[in-house]
Amino acid sequence: MTASSGAVGVGLIGAGNISDQYLTHLSSFPDVRVIAIGDLLEDRARAQAEKYGVPRSGGVDVVLNDPDIEIVVNLTIPAVHVEVSEAIIAAGKNVWTEKPIGVDRDESQRLLQKADAAGLRVGVAPDTVLGPGVQTAKRAIARGDIGRPLFATTTFQWQGPELWHPNPAFLYAKGAGPLLDMGPYYVSTLVHVFGPVAAVAALGLRGVESRTVKSGELAGQEFPVEIPSTLSVLMEFEQGGQAQSLYSTDSPLLRHGVVEINGTEGTIVIPDPNTFGGDITITRPLTEASVREQEIVQVPQEGVLAGRGLGLLDMARSIRDGRPHIATGEFGYHVLDTLLSIEEAAESRTYVEVQSTLGEVGSLDADFDPLASTL
């Protein structure tokens, strides 16, 4: 890496579906500059580069060997997240990886150790939790708007991504499923509010043993379900508080984005953690038996609404400022450790302690403006 000031050079490895979301927003942030896109399918990388005006494209080496790139975005499938992230570290570049950080504890810890030894950073999605929705709610809870947080309820249920995804098999393989694919959004939100997870319990099931692609060129193709497609989860937090969560792709009824934090003086409803903003409300307790309607208070959302790449932008600015970024590799590892503990609890039908922990989880300032030029 050659740059030490000015906009931070960024490269992408992986030009699949989610790259559109990253490129749309990264290309609008003045403090980062997308320089190259690499993919095993070079034509796909080239098409994305042309679409978003990125100067260079090609294979993975186009990104790894570019001296102007300081952060590489890892958008590969979960099973190879660590392998690709280690290659990025070996090339002397910081990593921003899509969630989860990996699918195995040992290899994920090894990645963090290699990054630390090299003096490089790892950032881990989801960064939706850094959007104005969750961050505004987090500030409201911190200032006591619902009293002491006691417990949370989260829900994600529907019939599954094979309905729309052109190649959904990997979403039912090890490292995915509704827990590893969608769980990071909900668990990350809960950890931002309650702090690190201490222990979990869970029950799991597979609705069916195989599924069928519903759209695209592979429509009609069957693939196996390797993981639980429904999990009912209980969580206990180190600093107090509990949560109950449902993750399912076996439900004809669509209900998702439910995050409710219940406190001694109110219940706050947080926007869908797979989005960056939305309505935030607090429901107050009834004051007397004769009152039938509860007071519902709107909480004004604070901050500039952006999209995927927000956590990378925080990391880029943090590199220039010499301060910690928020969505750290350690945070991503604790989320992974929690999710794997849930899998183990469902398989063993026992209460499982989460071995990793975290210090205080940082927050974005309300005046954080991704569209400002600050570097």
N, C-alpha and C positions, 0 to 999 in steps of 0.2 A: 504494500500500500504506500502511496506517495503523498496523498493529501493530508494536511493537518489543519486546514482552515477552509472556510467556504462550504458550499453545498456538499453533502456526503454522497459519494458515488455508490450506486446500488446495482446489483445484478440479480437475475432470477434464474433458478434452476427448476424447470417444470413449467410448461406452457399449456397446462390443461384448463379445465373449467374455471377453477378459482383464480387463475392468473388474471382474468378480466377484471375481477373486483380489485385486486391489488394494483394493477396497472392504471385503472381508472383514477384511483385516489393518489397513488404515488406520483403520477404525472402532474397532479395539481398542487403538490406540496413544494414550495420554493426551496426548502432546506435540504431536499434530496434530489438526486439526478439519476434516472434509470439509464444505465449505459449499455447493458447487454442482457440478452435472454438466451439461455441454453436449454436444450432438451435432447433426449435420445432420438426423438423424431425431429430432425433439423428443420423440415418443412413447416412443422407446427410452430417452432420457435420463430422462424422467419416471418410467418404470417402474423404472429402477435407483434413482432417488432415493427412491421410495416403498419399495422393497425394503430399503434400507439406512438409512432415516431421515435422508436428506440434505435440508436445508431448501429448497434452490432447484434448479431445473432448467429446461432449455429449449435454445435454440440456443447457438452458441459464444459469442456476445456476453454471455450471462448470466454466463459465467465471466470473460471478459476485462475486463468493466466493473465487476466487484465489488471495491470497495476493501478488503474484509477478506481477500481471497485474496492470499497471498504467494508460493505455489508452485503452478504448474499442471502437472498430469500429462498428457503428450501420448501418447494411446493410439490415434492414427490409424495408417493403413497406412504402411509405410516410404517409399513414393514421395513422400508429402507431409509427412514428419517435419520437414524444415527449414522449409518454408513455414509450418507451424503454429507451430513453435518461435519463428520470427522474429516472428510476430504476438503471441505471448506476451511476448517481450522488448519489443516496441514498446508493449505495454500496461503496461510497468513491473513485470513479474512474473518471478520465477525459474522455470526450466524443469526438470522431470524428464521425460525422454523415454524411451519404450520403445526398445529396440535395433532397428536400428542408429541412430546419431545422424543419419545421412542415407544417401543412396545415391551421393553424388558428393563428391569431396574439396573442390573449390573452394567449393561451397555450404555444406558443413559448416564449413570454416574461416571463411567469411563470418559464419555464425551465431555462432561463438565470438568473433569480433572485435566483433560488435555487442553481445553480452552483456558483454564486457569493457569496452567504451566506456560502456555504461549502468550499470556497477557491479553487474551481476546475475550469477547463477550458472546454470550448466547442469550437470545431473546426468544420467547415462546408464545405463540398464539394460544388462546384467543385474545385479541386486543379489543373486542367488543366491550369488555368490562371497563375499558378506559374511556368509553364514550360518555357523553353528557348524561345518559340515562342512569347507568349504574353509579357513576361518580357523584351525581347530584344526590341520589338516594343515600349513598354512603356518607356524604357530608351531613345530610339531615339526621341520619341515625347517630352519627358521632356527636352532634350537638344536642342530642337528647330528645328529638322530636317524637319518638315513640317510647320514651323511657328506656328501660333496660331490655335489650333484645333477648327473647326467650327461646323461640323456635321458629323454624322456617318450613314452608311447604313449596316444593317445586314439582312441575309436571311437564313431561314431554311424551306425547303419544300420538301415533298415526299409523298408517298402513305400510309405510316404508319407502325409501328412496328409489327402489326399482321402478316406481311409477313414472319417474321423469329422468333419472340418471341414465345416460347411454351405456355405461359399463359399471354397474353397481356391485359386482361380485366382491371387490376388495372391501366394501363397507360391511360385509358379513364375514370377513376373515379376521384372524387374530390381529388385535390392535385397532379394531373398529367396532361395528355393532352400535346400537343406540347408546351404550355406555361410553365407549371410548371415542365415538364420533361426536355425540352431542353432550355427553357428560362434562367435558371440559368447560363448556359455557356456564353450566349451572354450578359446578363445584368451584370454579374460579370466582364466581359472584359470591358464593357463600363464604369462601375464604377471605375475600375482601371485607366482608361484613363481620364475620365471627372470628377470624384468625384461623390458624392451622387446625386440621382435623386430628382428633386423638384416636378414634376407633369407629368401626363400621359393622353393620350387620346387613344381610341381604338374602333375598330369595330370587331365583331366576328360572326361566323356562324358555324353550324354543317353541314358537307357535307351529312351525312346520320345519321339516328337515331340508327342504330345498325351495328355491324361489325362481321366478321367471322374469326376465327383462321385459318391460312393458313398452319401451319406446326406443327409437334409434335403429341403427343397422343390426344390432344384436337382438332385436325384439323376438321373443319366443324362445330364446336360449335359457336353459335352466342352469342354476349354479347352487352349490351346497351352502347351508347355513352352519358356520363353524362355531358360533358363539351364542350366548343367550340373547334372544331378541326381546325379552321383557325382563326387567329387574325392578324389584321393590326394595328400597334402600332406607336404612336408618343411619344417621351420622351423629357423632358426639364430638364437640369441639374442645380443644385444650383449655380455652379461657371461659368455658361455660356456653351453654346453648346446645340445641339439638336441631336436626332437620330430618324430614321424611321426603323421599323423592321417588318418582316413577319415571322409568325410561322404557319405552316400548315402541316397536314397529310392528305390533300385532293387533293394533286397534283400528277398526273401521271409523271410530270417532276421532276426529282431529282436535286435539287440545294440546297446545304447546305454548311455551313462553311464560308459563305460570311461575312467578317467584313472589312469594308473600312472606314478609318478615313480621312476626308477631312479637310485640313488646308489652311492657307493663302499662303503657299509656296509649297504645294505638297499634294498628297494623298498617304497614307500608307495603304497597304493591309496586314492584319494580318492573320496568319494561322488559320485554323478551331479551334475555342475555345473548341471543344470536343476532341482535341488532344493536345499534349504537345510541339509540334514543327512543323516546316515547313518553306516554303519559305516566306520571307518578302521583299516586294518591295515598292519603293517610285516612284511615277510618278510626274515629274516636270511640271509646267505650260509651255505653248508655249511662246516663247520669241518674236515672230513676226508673222504676218499674213501669210507670205510666207512659214513658216516652218510647215510641215504637220505631222512629226513624233515627238512624245513627248519623252523626255529623261526618261528612266526607270532605276532606281538604285537598285541594290541588297543590302540588309542590312545583313551583316554577323550575323548569329545566335550565341549568346553567352551563354555558360553554358552547363552543362552535361544533356543530354536527359534521362529522366526516365519515370515514369508512375504513375498510381494511388497509393496513399500513400505518395506522395511528400509533401502534406500539413500536413499530420500527422507527417512526419519526421521533418518538420520545427517546429511543435508544441512540439515534443519530445525534440529536441535540445533546444528549448526556455524554456521548463520546467527546464532542467538542468542548463541553463545559467541565469535563473531568468529574462527573458525579454519577451515582448509580442510576440505572434505568429501572422502570417499575416491573415490567413483565420479564423478570429474570429467568435464567435457566433453573435456578433453585426453586422458584415458584412453580415453574412448569414441571419440575421433577416431583414436587410435593403433590401436585394435582394427579400426576401419573401414579405415584405411589398409592394415593387414595383410591383411584379407580381400580388398580390391580388388587388392592385389598378388598374392594367390593366384590370383584370377580371371585376371589378366594373365599370370601365369606359366603357367597351364594353357592359355591361348589361344596364347601365343607359344612354349611349350615351352622357355623359357629361365629362368635363375636371375634373380630380381627382387629388388633391394634395396628395403627399406622405408625411406622417406624421413623419416618422423616418428620421434620418440623421446620418452622420458619420464624424469622424475626418479624418485626413490624412490617406490614405490607404498605407500600407507598401509595400515594394518590396523585392524580393530576390536579393542578391548580385550576380553579374555575375560569381563569383568564387564558388558559393554554389555547393558542390559536394556530391550528395546523396550516392555515393559509397565509400566515405571516412569514416574512423573510427575516430570520434572526441570526443567521450565521455569516 
